[in-house]
Amino acid sequence: MQSRTTADGEALYSPIQQDQHYLTCLQCGNSVPLDFCPLQEMEKQLRRSQAFTIYYHTLEFFGVCEPCTQSVD
């Protein structure tokens, strides 16, 4: 299992086989899953160039979503 922590401190778990990455709003805590993995090519290169077995990776971007940005204006 892999885990990630939401902006409000809640731990979310998912299987290691599930390659999922998120955009997470720091204001409302909403997380939007990305439909692609921007790190896949980097992971392939690391597997070829390093003596290291990679089981999984995590990636999460933090910012402010559009609805929260508009509510501030």
Buried (B, 14 or more C-beta within 10 A) or exposed (E): EBEBEBBEEEEEEBEEEEBBBBBBBEBBBBBEEBEEBEBEEEBEEEEEEEEEEEEEBEEBEEEBBEEBEEEEE
